Each structure stands twice: as structure tokens, then as C-alpha cells.
Amino acid sequence: MASADKSCPISGIEDALMGFITGKRKVTEVAHSVWKNIIQKGDTVVDATCGNGHDTLALLKMVADESGRGCIYGMDIQNSALENTSSLLEKSVDRNERKLVKLFSLCHSRMEDVIPKDTLIRLVAFNLGYLPGGDKTIITMPGTTLMALCAASRLLMSGGLISIMAYVGHPGGRDELETIQSFTSSLPVESWVSCKFEMLNRPSGPVLVLVSKK
Amino acid sequence: MASADKSCPISGIEDALMGFITGKRKVTEVAHSVWKNIIQKGDTVVDATCGNGHDTLALLKMVADESGRGCIYGMDIQNSALENTSSLLEKSVDRNERKLVKLFSLCHSRMEDVIPKDTLIRLVAFNLGYLPGGDKTIITMPGTTLMALCAASRLLMSGGLISIMAYVGHPGGRDELETIQSFTSSLPVESWVSCKFEMLNRPSGPVLVLVSKK
């Protein structure tokens, strides 16, 4: 594996959570440490918003094992995001591991078009908002994000997790978070647990919503 | 309100957080596991709302060491709460440990009346709402809770934590949470980190607000 990898090693949950509480770590690190705890080697997972590929790479490291099992469905509506993701994977992992990643130029609301029915999906990750370093006017939108969350909830296996990182610092971000909260709050408690982690005195900081299927 | 049963050992953060996310553990268990990570043996801490004494007991176990150091200032406005707390401590720990707990019949807003100035306080715990098993019409109120939070923020040492468990299932609970959020959101980011953990699809579940001093 090349060392050009920009992503940090995944922290343990204790380090990540205590770091978050004391302002030393980002909520994205809490998310990654939770994913690592949920995902097993050989799992199939979805990166619904590849962006610059950092989550795709983190997920790949969690699912890949020596036997070549594990699969990631990655998608993004912007071709530049898919190019950045491919390029990051090329720099960071070997060819056998890269083969586990299937990238699609697709809106996340249409993930069921490319993921075969009855695939057991352990985790669906959303990292919303705009592409860092890209055109900040191209953002995920409440309507398609809601459709994507519905699709994710249909695909998710029991014991699986939907992880949503929502950003409220850009125009439209607060509306999108409200749509997410409305959807996740309405999930029946018999089959779902949804919870939210947020900073209070950094109001434009990212908000993490985790949805677990019983 | 009720917290972890006295017979339950404090979980590690990983167990508590993953349990919370998957609906198997209460947010009170997340709080206790965070306290355990922050508190050192021999510390001085405050239980601002003794209730039935479960938090007081948990805190006592965290600060008590063999050399007899450690101190807990515990207070409650209801005498029945202080009686329940004393009785729980009597059943659960020996006399030397009990001596570390100073109980006061006092509103939490007046904690500075009994805590000597310049005491280094590592943690102040609030468990708001009504006394479980007691008169449900006697509840903590936004005005005095706000004064108590201000006092706690003055007393807290650098590296310390204010932990607030807020309940929204009783009349007035939502207003109190809003007061707490308003106060903790306004703390300057240079010196404070405040964050919130809540269930989304159990809207009357407790909400945990953690405030860390840099």
C-alpha cells in the first residue's frame, strides 16, 4: 500500500469520542470509528456520495480482506468527484483492493439502479453538501437526499447502519438537515434506532445522524 | 432522574456508545463512561441534583482512592432525595468512602454557597427533571438551572466537564432544554466545547449535553 494516503488511520471509539467532546477531533472521526466497529471484513457497503474519495478509501480498508471479498458501491453525481476518488484509490491501495470498489456516475437517490436486489448491505454512508475544492453551488438537495435515505433504508441489512454527515454552514444545508431529521425521526422504534451528535457552540459545524437497523 | 443501576459496573466508552447507537444502552451509560474517562482518583466533583443517589454513587466510585482523597459535593432541593442518596450510599460503600461525600439541602443554583472558592472542580453533573418515585410536579426549572449552569461554568477547572442530562417528556422539560441549549451554545469556542447527543426517533428520550472546558 502506498503511503500517499491522505486519510488518517481510524481511531478507536474512545479516542474519537473523547476527542470530539474536548474539541480535539472532528465528528467525522467519530463516524469512522463507529463504522469500523459495525463493518466486518468481506462486507458490502455503499458510499452514497464519493466526494474526494476519503470515505470510499476508509470503507475499502474496513471491508477488504486477504481472500478478496468485500465490495463497495460508490457513487457521485459529479464526474470530477469520481475522478478524484479513482485517483485517491490509485495512490493509496493496490489493484486487487481497487477491484472491490464499483464507482458509478449516479445520483444517490438512484442507488437501487446499480445495487442488485437482495444484496446484504452493512452500511450506507452519506457525506452531504458540496464537493470540497469543487463548485460550491452544486450541493445535495433535500428531495433527492430523502429519496436516497429511503433507498438506503430498503437496502440495509439487520445490524446495519446508515451514517449521514450533514452540513449546515452553506445555503440550503439547514433545510436538508431538517428533511433528514424528519425522515429519521419517523422511523419505527421497533426496527430502527436513530440518533444525532452535534456541536452546540459551533453552529455551522457538521452534524452526524446515525440510523441503526435492529 | 434515574440513572444506571448501582449494581451495573460502568461500561467502557466503546460499549456504551455502540450500545446507544444500536438501542441497547441508555444515554446515561454514555454519560457515565465519559465521566469515568475524565475523572481522576482524588478529584473533587459536584452532583448538582442528587435525586436517588445513583450518580452520586457512580461519582464516588470514580474519585475514591485508597489514600482517602476525593470529594463530592452533592445537593438536592428535596430532603427525600438526600435521604434516598444517604441510604443508597450506606448500603453500597463503607464509612471511609461515605465520608468523601458532602450532602447539602440546597438548590443547585446556589452551589457556590457551599463549595469553597478556588476549589478545583473536575466535573459537575446535572440530572434534571423530577425525582423518580417522588412528586412529579416538583421539577427543576429553567431559571434556576440556568443560574446553576453559570455557577458550574465558574467553578469548573480547565480540562473539566459539565454533564447535563435533560428530560423532555414532562411538561416544562422542553423549555428547560431550550434554556440549556441557549446557554451552552453561547459559550465562547476559544475556551469551551459544547455538544449534544440525542435520540431522534424516541422524541421523549433524555438528551445529553456535554460541556468541556479547554
Boltz contact constraints between the chains, C-beta under 6 A:
constraints:
  - contact:
      token1: [A, 13]
      token2: [B, 14]
      max_distance: 6.0
  - contact:
      token1: [A, 13]
      token2: [B, 17]
      max_distance: 6.0
  - contact:
      token1: [A, 14]
      token2: [B, 13]
      max_distance: 6.0
  - contact:
      token1: [A, 14]
      token2: [B, 14]
      max_distance: 6.0
  - contact:
      token1: [A, 17]
      token2: [B, 13]
      max_distance: 6.0
  - contact:
      token1: [A, 17]
      token2: [B, 17]
      max_distance: 6.0
  - contact:
      token1: [A, 18]
      token2: [B, 37]
      max_distance: 6.0
  - contact:
      token1: [A, 21]
      token2: [B, 210]
      max_distance: 6.0
  - contact:
      token1: [A, 21]
      token2: [B, 212]
      max_distance: 6.0
  - contact:
      token1: [A, 22]
      token2: [B, 212]
      max_distance: 6.0
  - contact:
      token1: [A, 23]
      token2: [B, 193]
      max_distance: 6.0
  - contact:
      token1: [A, 37]
      token2: [B, 18]
      max_distance: 6.0
  - contact:
      token1: [A, 184]
      token2: [B, 200]
      max_distance: 6.0
  - contact:
      token1: [A, 185]
      token2: [B, 200]
      max_distance: 6.0
  - contact:
      token1: [A, 185]
      token2: [B, 201]
      max_distance: 6.0
  - contact:
      token1: [A, 187]
      token2: [B, 201]
      max_distance: 6.0
  - contact:
      token1: [A, 189]
      token2: [B, 201]
      max_distance: 6.0
  - contact:
      token1: [A, 193]
      token2: [B, 23]
      max_distance: 6.0
  - contact:
      token1: [A, 194]
      token2: [B, 200]
      max_distance: 6.0
  - contact:
      token1: [A, 194]
      token2: [B, 201]
      max_distance: 6.0
  - contact:
      token1: [A, 195]
      token2: [B, 199]
      max_distance: 6.0
  - contact:
      token1: [A, 196]
      token2: [B, 198]
      max_distance: 6.0
  - contact:
      token1: [A, 196]
      token2: [B, 200]
      max_distance: 6.0
  - contact:
      token1: [A, 197]
      token2: [B, 197]
      max_distance: 6.0
  - contact:
      token1: [A, 198]
      token2: [B, 196]
      max_distance: 6.0
  - contact:
      token1: [A, 199]
      token2: [B, 195]
      max_distance: 6.0
  - contact:
      token1: [A, 200]
      token2: [B, 184]
      max_distance: 6.0
  - contact:
      token1: [A, 200]
      token2: [B, 185]
      max_distance: 6.0
  - contact:
      token1: [A, 200]
      token2: [B, 194]
      max_distance: 6.0
  - contact:
      token1: [A, 200]
      token2: [B, 196]
      max_distance: 6.0
  - contact:
      token1: [A, 201]
      token2: [B, 185]
      max_distance: 6.0
  - contact:
      token1: [A, 201]
      token2: [B, 187]
      max_distance: 6.0
  - contact:
      token1: [A, 201]
      token2: [B, 189]
      max_distance: 6.0
  - contact:
      token1: [A, 201]
      token2: [B, 194]
      max_distance: 6.0
  - contact:
      token1: [A, 210]
      token2: [B, 21]
      max_distance: 6.0
  - contact:
      token1: [A, 212]
      token2: [B, 21]
      max_distance: 6.0
  - contact:
      token1: [A, 212]
      token2: [B, 22]
      max_distance: 6.0
